[in-house]
Each structure stands twice: as C-alpha cells, then as structure tokens.
C-alpha cells in the first residue's frame, strides 16, 4: 500500500470514529430477546448506537462501567428487579435512565421516579413513542448542546442555590452538589426563570418533559415531590416550591412567606 492510500484509509477511520461519536450510545437492559431485536433495528435506523444487557447483573455492570448517553431499563428482569439495578447505577453514575414499566402499574412508575429514573414508558409501547421519550431526555440532559458560540453557559445564583448550566450541576450553600435527575434539573431551571410566578402543570409538562399534558399523567407531580425533598426548605425554614391548588406550582422568593 502506498503512502497516499494509507493516508486515505486513516482519514476514513478517523471520520468513521467521529461519526460514531455523534450518535448517542444507548444501553437497553431487557431480557426479551425478540423485543431487543426489534429495538436494535429501529433505534439504529434512527441513528442511535445500541448495546444490550439481558440480566440485571450485566445491566448494572455495563451501566456503571460503560459510557452511555442513556439507559433504557426494564422493571422485570430474570435475576433482579430493575429498581435494584437503578439503585446500584445511581450510586455510581448520573446517566439518564428511562424505565420500562407494566401498563397500569402506577406503583412501579412512582418507585422508579423516586429512585432516580428520568422518565418511564409503559409496555407495550410504540417505537415512535420510545424515540420521543429518549429524544426528550437527551435534550434536557444536555447531550450535544447547541451552544455554538463557544461560550460556557452561565451559572445562576438564587438564594442558597447555584445552577451550573454547563456542567448541569446544582450546588447548595454549605453542601456539595445535589443528585438531581435531568427532569429535576430542568424543573429547577424553569422555576428560577419565573420565581414567584405560578407555572401551570401543562406548561411544566410541555417544557420539562417535552410532551403534551395529560390529566392522567402524574409524572410532573412526582418529579416536584422528589425535587422538594432533595432541596429541603429555604434557609429561613420557608417552603421552596408551593402548590397552587388546581393550577400548578410556584418557586417562592427566598425570605418571602
């Protein structure tokens, strides 16, 4: 092989690696081999890279040690519950997690969100709905940010909290970073943009979860509950996020009752 052809080959390899890096890498943890085969064809057709694990142990190991933009995790696995896998991953990694739950099992959905899942999707689901949920989580997790001017996103200070929009980390005065999911981070960011203003549940769902509001979908309420618990009270003991009955929520100005 001459120098020219060798150089051309190297350029193609580099270009190929760059193309791969531009594709979000997903980990699907599910023991349904037939479903995994369908998801592989569909997700790769939508320009995702996909890896699979078919047991809880394998999913835990891959989720902690691997480098993924998002994990799709089934609740029912042959060796352990998906909730246990989620707990173990959350102790070591902040990778966004989409839980696959049984349709109608509200307890599973609530528990998944409480343990740190970013969203859930009931089975059976359409591939189009799965893509929509994955894309929404990736957008709010900051993957491939569209900040084209090269400037680092700002930090927002509000009372005893600081949001680092670049690193997507929330820090509380006198403590370390708070372990927020992508949805909880986006909720707090939105509250900081409209402090003291009532935000309707439908507006929060459309902006934070990136889907149409449904009165039967209580996801946003569960995310609010988790966010309240993680933030704690204001330094003066006041409530941070207040419920406005029948309308939505507001973030109280620090020091104001």
C-alpha positions, 0 to 999 in steps of 0.5 A: 500500500502506498503512502497516499492510500494509507493516508486515505484509509486513516482519514476514513477511520478517523471520520468513521470514529467521529461519526460514531461519536455523534450518535448517542450510545444507548444501553437497553437492559431487557431480557426479551430477546425478540423485543431487543431485536426489534429495538436494535433495528429501529433505534439504529435506523434512527441513528442511535448506537445500541448495546444490550444487557439481558440480566440485571447483573450485566445491566448494572455492570455495563451501566456503571462501567460503560459510557452511555448517553442513556439507559433504557431499563426494564422493571422485570428482569430474570435475576433482579428487579430493575429498581435494584439495578437503578439503585446500584447505577445511581450510586455510581453514575448520573446517566439518564435512565428511562424505565420500562414499566407494566401498563397500569402499574402506577406503583412501579412508575412512582418507585422508579421516579423516586429512585432516580429514573428520568422518565418511564414508558409503559409496555407495550409501547410504540417505537415512535413513542420510545424515540420521543421519550429518549429524544426528550431526555437527551435534550434536557440532559444536555447531550450535544448542546447547541451552544455554538458560540463557544461560550460556557453557559452561565451559572445562576445564583438564587438564594442558597442555590447555584445552577451550573448550566454547563456542567448541569450541576446544582450546588447548595450553600454549605453542601456539595452538589445535589443528585438531581435527575435531568427532569429535576434539573430542568424543573429547577431551571424553569422555576428560577426563570419565573420565581414567584410566578405560578407555572401551570402543570401543562406548561411544566409538562410541555417544557420539562418533559417535552410532551403534551399534558395529560390529566392522567399523567402524574409524572410532573407531580412526582418529579416536584415531590422528589425535587422538594425533598432533595432541596429541603426548605429555604434557609429561613425554614420557608417552603421552596416550591408551593402548590397552587391548588388546581393550577400548578406550582410556584418557586417562592422568593427566598425570605418571602412567606 
